[in-house]
């Protein structure tokens, strides 16, 4: 595949975006300026990768030509062979980077994210596993410099969560976290198991890009808002005032409840954020359903009915079933070292999208 025309296209568009950003008037529209800034950063990386690719290609041709003129065992021939091996690896890596650049970026990748974790099969052990997942994502977010804010939670008796909803804000949150949507399965000996038997439990994770008002319109007559007193552990202001907010979306029957803020108004704003994101997720799912044959081949599309990952504690093993990758470092993974699985998932997703683009 001749990548030179694509590299030139990146260069031209990079110059255009650079020129646009040099005009102060572009910042009169903050959203447009932000989108251009993201495109500028992406194109800058692609242009640099393109230049490195062309140089590697030229050096590779030069060394191959040198090898033809030298005797097989000469010092120059041996050096050329070493350089050719290194340059071929560089060429392959850089070519893949440029090809991935041909895939249009998902506009939701840079958005903040709402994550919902719910206990599934397994009773108290499932709730404890939901708490472990929440802690795992908190550690991962901390390592990447992201910020987490709890929106609502329903603790279980033994310290787990029947449900917890939280936001994650930072750079490229949804781009990395969207692959966590689905059913997570844990195999381990519960703390309450007296005979040491291994139990299997599940928890579901829903990862939603935070919707903007322009994405989803919520009409006042479509929602019913109820307020009530917050329950569970909390400060005296939380538990003695009618601060919890529940919103029912009449057309879909979706119910959202937020109670973690002391202010009723803040809980209402948080609940609307969750509702808007759930409606956007439903809207996207309906659009994707039109292309079901193509969709089932993709990774990270949010099919929550299927088991995506197994956490086996006795074997210190974590397996992602979508890409059939197994790691034997569950102890580190559950502490937030998620990139050894997230990176291959991102690469696989790009490969599938590139294949669909070329088909």
TIKEVO-198514 format. One line per 4 residues: their letters; for each residue x, y, z of C-alpha. Coordinates in pm, 1 decimal, always signed. Example, Ala and Ser with C-alpha at 12.3 -4.5 7.8 and 13.67 -1.06 7.14 Angstrom:
<sites>
as> +1230.0:-450.0:+780.0 | +1367.0:-106.0:+714.0
</sites>
This chain:
<sites>
xxxx> +0.0:+0.0:+0.0 | +145.0:+334.8:-108.9 | +110.8:+561.1:+195.2 | +273.6:+868.8:+38.7
xxxx> -56.0:+1028.4:-81.9 | -205.6:+985.9:+266.3 | +100.2:+1140.8:+431.7 | +76.5:+1437.4:+193.7
xxxx> -293.7:+1470.7:+276.3 | -210.1:+1483.1:+648.1 | +49.6:+1753.7:+579.4 | -195.5:+1971.2:+384.2
xxxx> -468.2:+1944.1:+645.5 | -216.1:+2009.2:+925.3 | -111.9:+2335.2:+753.5 | -479.2:+2434.0:+716.8
xxxx> -559.5:+2370.1:+1082.6 | -241.8:+2548.1:+1193.8 | -346.7:+2851.4:+989.2 | -698.5:+2846.8:+1134.9
xxxx> -568.2:+2830.8:+1491.5 | -338.8:+3128.3:+1427.5 | -650.4:+3342.9:+1373.5 | -770.3:+3479.1:+1708.8
xxxx> -1129.4:+3491.1:+1581.8 | -1152.0:+3111.1:+1584.4 | -1158.7:+3124.7:+1964.2 | -1485.1:+3318.4:+1955.5
xxxx> -1639.2:+2972.8:+1921.2 | -1479.7:+2773.7:+2209.5 | -1623.4:+2438.8:+2098.6 | -1491.7:+2478.9:+1743.7
xxxx> -1153.7:+2592.8:+1876.8 | -1136.3:+2288.5:+2103.8 | -1215.7:+2052.1:+1817.1 | -950.9:+2217.2:+1597.2
xxxx> -696.6:+2191.1:+1877.8 | -762.9:+1818.2:+1911.5 | -733.4:+1773.2:+1534.9 | -409.1:+1974.4:+1536.6
xxxx> -256.6:+1746.9:+1803.6 | -365.6:+1434.3:+1614.9 | -233.1:+1560.0:+1278.4 | +94.4:+1677.1:+1431.2
xxxx> +160.2:+1321.7:+1549.7 | +60.8:+1176.0:+1211.7 | +281.8:+1420.0:+1017.0 | +578.8:+1338.9:+1241.5
xxxx> +507.2:+966.6:+1197.0 | +481.3:+1015.0:+821.3 | +818.6:+1189.5:+805.9 | +975.9:+911.5:+1014.7
xxxx> +816.5:+649.7:+786.8 | +951.9:+809.3:+466.6 | +1299.7:+837.3:+620.1 | +1290.2:+472.6:+731.4
xxxx> +1180.9:+373.1:+381.6 | +1464.3:+571.4:+220.2 | +1723.2:+430.9:+462.9 | +1590.3:+82.1:+401.7
xxxx> +1628.5:+115.5:+24.4 | +1978.1:+256.3:+69.3 | +2088.8:-36.0:+286.9 | +1934.5:-291.5:+51.5
xxxx> +2120.5:-134.9:-238.4 | +2446.5:-141.0:-37.1 | +2393.5:-508.6:+45.1 | +2377.3:-592.0:-326.3
xxxx> +2719.4:-437.6:-392.0 | +2903.1:-597.1:-99.2 | +3024.4:-950.5:-47.4 | +2805.8:-1149.6:+191.1
xxxx> +3061.3:-1166.9:+475.3 | +3205.6:-815.9:+452.5 | +3179.7:-580.8:+749.8 | +2959.8:-338.6:+554.4
xxxx> +2725.6:-622.2:+450.6 | +2684.8:-738.1:+810.7 | +2612.0:-381.6:+923.1 | +2361.0:-340.2:+641.4
xxxx> +2181.3:-660.7:+743.5 | +2149.8:-536.7:+1102.4 | +2017.5:-200.8:+982.8 | +1771.5:-366.4:+744.1
xxxx> +1625.0:-578.6:+1026.7 | +1581.8:-271.3:+1248.0 | +1441.4:-52.6:+968.8 | +1193.2:-318.8:+855.6
xxxx> +1050.4:-328.7:+1207.4 | +1032.8:+52.8:+1215.3 | +869.3:+64.0:+872.6 | +600.3:-184.4:+977.2
xxxx> +526.1:+0.1:+1302.5 | +511.2:+344.5:+1139.3 | +304.0:+217.5:+845.3 | +46.8:+78.9:+1090.5
xxxx> +38.8:+413.5:+1272.9 | -31.2:+598.4:+945.6 | -297.7:+348.5:+841.0 | -469.8:+386.6:+1176.6
xxxx> -468.0:+760.4:+1110.9 | -692.7:+698.5:+811.0 | -970.3:+584.2:+1046.2 | -1188.8:+883.8:+1136.3
xxxx> -1163.0:+950.8:+1511.4 | -1471.6:+883.2:+1719.4 | -1606.6:+1227.7:+1820.9 | -1700.1:+1090.9:+2164.5
xxxx> -1347.2:+966.5:+2242.9 | -1242.2:+1293.9:+2405.4 | -1554.4:+1328.5:+2618.1 | -1584.2:+1285.5:+2991.1
xxxx> -1744.4:+956.7:+3088.5 | -2015.7:+823.0:+3317.7 | -1956.4:+471.1:+3447.9 | -2223.4:+256.0:+3609.7
xxxx> -2124.8:-61.0:+3797.1 | -2395.6:-300.1:+3917.5 | -2372.4:-623.6:+4112.2 | -2497.5:-922.2:+3912.4
xxxx> -2522.4:-1291.2:+3995.5 | -2363.0:-1394.3:+4323.6 | -2531.3:-1199.5:+4603.1 | -2296.5:-1033.0:+4852.6
xxxx> -1988.1:-1158.4:+4668.8 | -2108.7:-986.9:+4352.3 | -2149.4:-659.7:+4542.5 | -1796.8:-694.9:+4682.2
xxxx> -1666.6:-755.7:+4330.4 | -1848.3:-441.1:+4210.5 | -1659.8:-249.7:+4481.5 | -1332.1:-406.5:+4364.9
xxxx> -1402.2:-291.1:+4007.8 | -1479.9:+60.5:+4130.2 | -1153.9:+68.6:+4325.7 | -965.5:-67.9:+4021.0
xxxx> -1100.2:+211.1:+3798.7 | -1019.4:+471.4:+4065.9 | -658.4:+352.6:+4074.4 | -635.9:+358.0:+3694.8
xxxx> -785.3:+708.3:+3680.6 | -542.4:+830.1:+3945.7 | -246.4:+692.5:+3747.7 | -363.7:+876.6:+3433.7
xxxx> -435.6:+1203.4:+3614.2 | -813.0:+1177.1:+3571.6 | -1068.0:+1295.4:+3824.7 | -1349.3:+1078.5:+3965.3
xxxx> -1672.3:+1208.1:+4117.9 | -1937.0:+978.2:+4266.1 | -2291.0:+1058.8:+4152.4 | -2492.4:+789.0:+4329.1
xxxx> -2429.1:+465.7:+4516.2 | -2619.0:+186.2:+4687.2 | -2388.0:+12.6:+4936.7 | -2435.4:-350.4:+5039.2
xxxx> -2426.0:-485.3:+5394.5 | -2070.2:-622.6:+5374.1 | -1904.0:-314.1:+5228.9 | -1962.0:-370.6:+4859.6
xxxx> -2190.3:-191.3:+4615.5 | -2519.6:-307.6:+4472.9 | -2477.4:-14.4:+4236.2 | -2242.8:+280.7:+4198.5
xxxx> -2245.9:+556.6:+3936.2 | -1955.9:+798.0:+3891.5 | -1805.6:+1038.2:+3640.4 | -1449.3:+1031.7:+3511.1
xxxx> -1307.8:+1352.9:+3367.1 | -977.0:+1400.4:+3187.6 | -802.8:+1355.6:+2854.3 | -930.3:+1075.4:+2626.8
xxxx> -1129.8:+908.5:+2905.0 | -1396.5:+748.5:+2684.5 | -1136.3:+652.0:+2423.9 | -977.0:+414.6:+2674.9
xxxx> -1264.0:+325.6:+2907.7 | -1528.9:+231.5:+2649.0 | -1383.8:-119.6:+2626.5 | -1489.2:-185.7:+2987.3
xxxx> -1859.6:-206.2:+2898.4 | -1997.7:-553.8:+2954.5 | -2026.3:-839.5:+3200.5 | -1723.0:-898.6:+3422.9
xxxx> -1692.0:-1242.0:+3587.0 | -1491.8:-1321.2:+3900.1 | -1382.2:-1664.4:+4024.4 | -1249.6:-1673.6:+4380.6
xxxx> -1313.5:-1795.9:+4735.1 | -1547.5:-1543.7:+4902.5 | -1462.0:-1411.6:+5247.3 | -1786.1:-1566.6:+5372.9
xxxx> -1704.5:-1915.3:+5235.8 | -1613.8:-2144.2:+5527.4 | -1517.6:-2450.9:+5322.1 | -1280.9:-2277.3:+5078.8
xxxx> -1489.0:-2339.4:+4767.7 | -1442.3:-2119.9:+4461.4 | -1751.0:-1921.8:+4366.7 | -1833.0:-1749.7:+4037.9
xxxx> -2000.3:-1408.2:+4048.2 | -2060.6:-1128.4:+3800.8 | -2095.0:-752.1:+3782.6 | -2197.9:-536.5:+3488.2
xxxx> -2021.3:-221.6:+3376.7 | -2181.5:+43.0:+3154.9 | -1950.9:+312.6:+3013.2 | -2132.9:+612.4:+2866.4
xxxx> -1981.2:+919.2:+2697.4 | -2120.8:+1224.6:+2870.4 | -2389.0:+1368.3:+2645.7 | -2414.2:+1736.4:+2564.1
xxxx> -2745.3:+1918.4:+2542.8 | -2715.8:+1935.4:+2163.4 | -2690.7:+1553.7:+2147.1 | -3016.4:+1475.8:+2324.0
xxxx> -3314.3:+1703.2:+2376.3 | -3509.1:+1638.2:+2696.1 | -3841.9:+1820.4:+2700.2 | -3979.7:+1928.3:+3042.2
xxxx> -4308.8:+1744.7:+2985.7 | -4120.1:+1417.2:+2918.2 | -3975.0:+1389.0:+3267.7 | -4114.8:+1346.4:+3617.5
xxxx> -3892.6:+1473.6:+3899.4 | -3936.5:+1347.5:+4256.0 | -3736.3:+1444.5:+4563.8 | -3687.3:+1241.1:+4877.5
xxxx> -3461.6:+1210.6:+5179.6 | -3126.6:+1050.4:+5108.0 | -3068.4:+715.3:+5277.7 | -2759.9:+530.7:+5393.8
xxxx> -2437.1:+666.2:+5537.3 | -2365.9:+1034.3:+5503.6 | -2342.5:+1366.1:+5680.6 | -2630.2:+1505.4:+5881.1
xxxx> -2725.0:+1749.0:+5602.7 | -2752.8:+1464.8:+5351.9 | -2978.2:+1249.5:+5565.3 | -3205.8:+1515.3:+5715.4
xxxx> -3303.6:+1710.9:+5405.5 | -3500.6:+1614.8:+5094.0 | -3190.0:+1632.7:+4874.2 | -3211.7:+1305.5:+4675.7
xxxx> -3355.5:+1342.9:+4325.9 | -3522.6:+1079.9:+4108.7 | -3604.1:+1150.0:+3744.7 | -3834.8:+932.5:+3536.6
xxxx> -3811.9:+968.0:+3158.5 | -4169.1:+890.8:+3050.7 | -4109.5:+799.0:+2681.9 | -3848.5:+532.4:+2766.2
xxxx> -3923.9:+446.7:+3128.6 | -3563.5:+516.4:+3227.8 | -3521.2:+602.9:+3597.1 | -3222.1:+793.6:+3730.6
xxxx> -3152.7:+868.3:+4095.9 | -2878.5:+1087.4:+4240.5 | -2826.3:+1148.4:+4610.7 | -2454.9:+1200.5:+4674.9
xxxx> -2468.1:+1580.7:+4676.0 | -2607.2:+1778.9:+4970.6 | -2785.7:+2020.1:+4739.0 | -3110.8:+1912.1:+4575.5
xxxx> -3027.5:+2132.2:+4275.6 | -2685.7:+1970.7:+4232.7 | -2840.5:+1623.6:+4248.8 | -3093.2:+1729.7:+3985.1
xxxx> -2812.8:+1849.3:+3754.9 | -2622.2:+1523.8:+3810.3 | -2932.5:+1312.6:+3743.7 | -2998.7:+1499.1:+3418.3
xxxx> -2637.9:+1437.0:+3312.1 | -2682.8:+1063.5:+3367.6 | -3022.1:+1057.5:+3193.8 | -2889.8:+1247.8:+2892.7
xxxx> -2594.5:+1009.1:+2861.4 | -2816.6:+701.0:+2888.8 | -3044.6:+838.7:+2618.7 | -2743.2:+908.2:+2394.6
xxxx> -2620.1:+552.4:+2454.9 | -2961.0:+417.4:+2358.0 | -2968.6:+637.4:+2048.4 | -2625.2:+515.7:+1938.3
xxxx> -2722.7:+153.3:+2007.5 | -3030.6:+189.9:+1787.2 | -2818.8:+333.6:+1506.1 | -2563.8:+54.8:+1542.7
xxxx> -2836.9:-208.0:+1531.6 | -2896.1:-110.8:+1168.8 | -2548.7:-243.7:+1095.3 | -2561.2:-553.4:+1318.3
xxxx> -2356.4:-776.0:+1085.8 | -2070.5:-529.2:+1088.8 | -2112.6:-443.2:+1454.0 | -2073.9:-793.2:+1594.1
xxxx> -1719.8:-806.4:+1459.2 | -1618.3:-497.3:+1650.0 | -1471.8:-468.6:+1998.2 | -1601.1:-234.6:+2263.1
xxxx> -1948.2:-166.1:+2126.1 | -2113.1:-202.8:+2465.9 | -2286.8:-538.8:+2425.0 | -2351.3:-593.5:+2795.5
xxxx> -2528.0:-926.2:+2750.7 | -2197.7:-1100.0:+2681.4 | -1919.4:-1185.0:+2924.6 | -1616.6:-980.4:+2828.1
xxxx> -1362.1:-1065.9:+3097.9 | -1286.4:-1323.5:+3367.0 | -1088.2:-1253.0:+3683.8 | -957.3:-1582.9:+3826.0
xxxx> -794.9:-1514.5:+4163.8 | -666.1:-1867.1:+4247.0 | -465.9:-1867.6:+3921.6 | -373.9:-1495.5:+3935.5
xxxx> -524.5:-1480.8:+3584.5 | -731.1:-1226.9:+3393.3 | -869.4:-1317.3:+3049.2 | -1034.3:-1086.2:+2797.6
xxxx> -1265.0:-1303.4:+2588.6 | -1307.6:-1055.4:+2302.9 | -945.7:-1073.5:+2191.8 | -857.1:-1402.5:+2365.4
xxxx> -572.8:-1248.1:+2564.7 | -477.2:-1389.2:+2905.6 | -246.9:-1220.8:+3156.3 | -106.2:-1385.1:+3466.1
xxxx> -76.5:-1067.3:+3668.5 | -426.4:-1027.0:+3812.3 | -281.7:-887.3:+4135.6 | -141.6:-587.3:+3945.2
xxxx> -439.5:-560.5:+3711.8 | -694.8:-532.0:+3992.4 | -477.1:-255.3:+4139.9 | -536.6:-45.2:+3828.2
xxxx> -270.2:-163.4:+3582.1 | -524.4:-193.7:+3298.1 | -317.1:-88.2:+2997.1 | -183.1:-439.8:+2919.5
xxxx> -540.4:-523.3:+2811.9 | -673.9:-182.7:+2709.7 | -391.1:-121.7:+2460.8 | -449.5:-450.3:+2267.5
xxxx> -825.8:-379.9:+2268.7 | -767.4:-34.4:+2119.2 | -536.4:-179.6:+1852.5 | -782.5:-456.6:+1766.3
xxxx> -1065.9:-205.5:+1738.7 | -861.1:+14.7:+1503.0 | -769.2:-286.4:+1289.5 | -1135.6:-384.7:+1257.0
xxxx> -1239.7:-29.6:+1168.2 | -957.2:+2.0:+914.5 | -1058.1:-329.6:+757.4 | -1419.6:-213.3:+735.1
xxx> -1302.4:+115.2:+579.9 | -1107.3:-69.7:+310.8 | -1374.3:-331.1:+236.5
</sites>
